[in-house]
Amino acid sequence: MNSEVVTALLQQLGELQRRVDNIVRLGTVEEVDYDTACARVRLGENLTTWLRWFAPAAGTNDTEWRPPSIGEQVAVLSPSGELRAGVILPAIYSDKAPANGDTADLFRRTFANGDMIEYQNGNTQLKVAGSIVAEAENISLKAKNINLESESLRLEGTEIQMKGKVEHTGDDLSSNGISLPKHTHIVKSVGSPTEKPQ
């Protein structure tokens, strides 16, 4: 076997080794382009070209937007071994972003500002820390018991209906500025109708 053949074989082996090494690479997100849903990943001294990231859902029935964060540890999957044709697989816990749970039956998503969504399998309880804004044509709540606790509770609508027994305890209850338990009536004479409440 002459030297040219050996050199060619060594080059092919080197190229194959490079491709095998690049099939799965770990790195950190360095840039994100939200308009194109692409990101660049730092792999040691190398910076990838713009690559798409995997989404939890991206179909015609439903789609989900969850872009990777700058500095997030991810994996780049390149089936052919060519990084420019790879895709980003988020995410991998790191020292900067450690795991935010330690049980098998817990779903929890924590955000940078402290907001959190949590579901613990078994207690059928969904917990949300932060503000909730629900906008829909119709919202229906059905439960055996519904408890609302707040420093201030406001109901507003062109028409509000209540059905069933209503019990009020605690502070004053008023309508259009008139106290229900404290208002008074003026009586002109015994047996005559009273004046409007004051």
N, C-alpha and C positions, 0 to 999 in steps of 0.2 A: 504494500500500500504506500503510495507516494505521499510526499508532504502536503501537496495541495488537497488531496482527498482528506487527509487527517485534519488539516486546517478547516475545511468546509464542515466536517462532522463536528468538530469542536465548536464552531460558530453556531451550528444548528442546535447542539446540546445547550449552549449558553442561552440561545433564544428561547428554547423550550423551558429551561429553568427560570428565566425571567417571567415568562407567561404563567408558569405554575405559581411562582411567588406572588404574582399580582392577582390571582383569582380572588382571594379575600385579603384585604388590607385594613388595618385599624388606623384611625386618624381622628382629627378634630375638625369641626366645621369652622372655616375661616371667613367665608363670604356667603351671603344669601341674596338671591335675586327673586323677590316675591312676585314680580310681574310674570316671570317665565317659570316659576316654581323649580328653580335650579339652585344648586349650591356648589361651592368649591371646598375641597377637603385638603387639609395639610397632612401629608404622609411623610413624616420625617423631614427631609430637606426638600421634598417635592410638593408642589401644589397642583392638584388636578385641574382639568378644564371644568367647565360648567356641566354638572351632572344632575339628573333628576333624582328625586328621593321617593322612596316607597310611601304610599299613603294607606291608611287603614281601609279606605274605600274610594274607588275612582271609577264608578260605573254609571250607567244611565238610570238605574233605580235610586242610587244614593251615592253621594261623594262626601268626603270629609277633608277639611283643611287643617293640617297640623304641620307647619313648617319646622325644620330643625332650628335650634338656637345657635348663635355664635358661641364657639367654644364647646359645643356638645360633642361627646365622643360617639363616633359612629363606625360602621363597617362599610367599606366599598366593595361591592360584589361585581367582578368582571369575569363572566363565564368564559370568554375567549382569552383572558389574560391581558387584554388591552384596556388600560385604565380609561382611555378616552371613550370607551363604549360601556363603562361601568354604570352602576346605579348605587344610590346611597341607602343603606339600611340603618335607620335610627331605632333604638338608641342603646347605649351601653353606660351603666353607672360608672362614675369616676369619683376621685377624691373631691373634685369641685362640685359635683352633683351626685351625692350618695343616694342610696335607696331610701325612699320615704315610707317604707312599710316593712313589716317583718313577720307577716302571717300569710298562710296559703289562701284564706278566704276573704281577702281584703282587696277592693279596688279603690285607689286613691290617686287623684291628680292634684298636685300642688303647684301654685303659680308664684312667680317672683315677688308679687306684692302681698303674699300671705293668703290670698283666696284659695279655697280648696273644695273639691268635690270628692265625696267618699261614700262608698257602699260596702257594708259588711255583710257578707253572705251568711244567712242564718237568722239575723235579727230583722230582716226586711226593712231596713231603715236607710234612707238616702239622706246624707248630711251635706249641706252646702255652707261654707263660710265665705261671706261676702254679700254682695247685692244680687238680687234676682229680678230680671225684667222679662216678663212673658207677654208677648204680643201675638194675639190670635183672634180669629173671628168668634170662636166659642171656646170657653174654658169650663170644664166640669170637674168638680171635686166630689167624690163619694167615699165616705168612710164611716165606720161605727162611731168614732169620735174625732172631732177636729178642734184643736186647741190653738188659739192665736194669742201670743203674748207680745206686747209692744208698748213703748212709752207713749206712742201716738198711733191711733188707728183711724183711717179715714175711708169712708165709702161714698162714692160720688156717681150719680147716674141720673138720667132723665126720669127714671122710674125704678124704685126699689121696693121689692115685695118681701115680706116675711110671713111664714106660715108656721103655726105651732105655738107652744107656750114660750113666752119671753119673760125672763126673770132678770131684774137689775138690782145690784147691790153696790154699796160704796158711795161714791160722790154723787153730785147733782145730775139730773137728767133734764135737758131742756129742749124745746122745739121753737125755732124762730125767736130765740132770745127769751122765752118764757119758761120758767122752771116748772117741771111737772109736780114735784112734791112740795114746792114752797110757794107756788103762786096763790094769789087770793082773788076772791070775787066780791063785788059790791052787791049787797042785797037791799033793794028799795023797800020792800015790805014782805012780811011773812006770806008765803004762797006765791009770790010773784017770781018770774024768771030772773036769774042773776045776770049781772053785767059780764062782759068779756073778761077773761082772766087778766090779771096784772102781774 
